[in-house]
Amino acid sequence: MASDNPDPGGGRDEQRVFLVRHDIDAAHAAALKPQLVEHLQNHGPQIAIDLAEVRFVDSVGLGMLVSVLKAAREQGGGVRLLHPSREVRRILQITGLEVLFEASGR
């Protein structure tokens, strides 16, 4: 389950926050990806994904996040990961993906 909350600011490139309410794993990645891609289409190429409630990301979830990042970059934007837990940050570090995503919080 996810929600779409506007960040303060304005303009076409206004970044929006997409809240993920479950782990990003094989059980959830396939349903989450179209929601994130739709979010990019509706709100522009910048997306912030709030991971405050995510405790685990598996390889399928990482692949899905990279795919969404690619879609955002093709539109001239990017993906920012908000509030990743220590465990999620560690997974990003181990896989070398931390350099691709801007992460903030926690």
Secondary structure as GFF3:
##gff-version 3
##sequence-region A 1 106
A	DSSP	beta_strand	2	6	.	.	.	ID=ss1
A	DSSP	beta_strand	16	20	.	.	.	ID=ss2
A	DSSP	alpha_helix	29	43	.	.	.	ID=ss3
A	DSSP	beta_strand	46	50	.	.	.	ID=ss4
A	DSSP	alpha_helix	59	74	.	.	.	ID=ss5
A	DSSP	beta_strand	78	82	.	.	.	ID=ss6
A	DSSP	alpha_helix	86	95	.	.	.	ID=ss7
A	DSSP	three_ten_helix	97	99	.	.	.	ID=ss8
A	DSSP	beta_strand	102	104	.	.	.	ID=ss9
###
